Amino acid sequence: MTFTQQLWQDNFTLFTHTINHPFNQGLANGTLSPQIFQHYIVQDAHYLLAYGRALSVAAAKAYEADDIIQFSEGAKVAIIVERGLHKNFMEQFGITEDEFKNTPLTLACHHYTGFLTSTAWSESYPVVLAALLPCFWVYAEVGKTIVQQVTENNPFQAWIDTYSGDEFNQAVQHIIATVDQVAEQSDPTTREKMKAAYRRGAELEWLFWDSAYHQRQWLGLDTL
């Protein structure tokens, strides 16, 4: 069993909770509230900027030239390509540029982006990779799972097609292979840190969707 196969097995129950979350089930059957998706897409756009920065740091720390290219390109995709997807959704769901810019990060988004940024700068390359992996891998598996359940005329079809598509999933497989290669070169203590970083990232993936579903904000702080 490879290192990443062990990661997936160890965290499979968490993935089951993620795929069965009403947010992702609502994406699949097209019944997700537009207000919930608006909340999600704004926060995800904020998140991707931090994710792109973390990928850039991973590229700077990479061992191999090909991995520098891989993660530099990943940062470009996170910021440019997926931002285009978000732009289309923002237009579709009536989110203005001012509304996006003036919407602060939620607790979940702030927590997740803070975790990625601090890990990227303070941890070793293997641990950074493990922290970044859930965003790629969990999204790909969610996309491939819900595309089999998708309803006709689904308003979220573009989102589902992006993450279930061959191009995204091929990129994910390359990253999984890189994580396995790096894990083989790492000592046991580093591999344990990698496992912990992956687990926390996967937990924050669930939390991000749960926060969006409940449209959670920094409740009460505006009254202080």
Beta strands, then each sheet from edge to edge (+ up, - down):
end
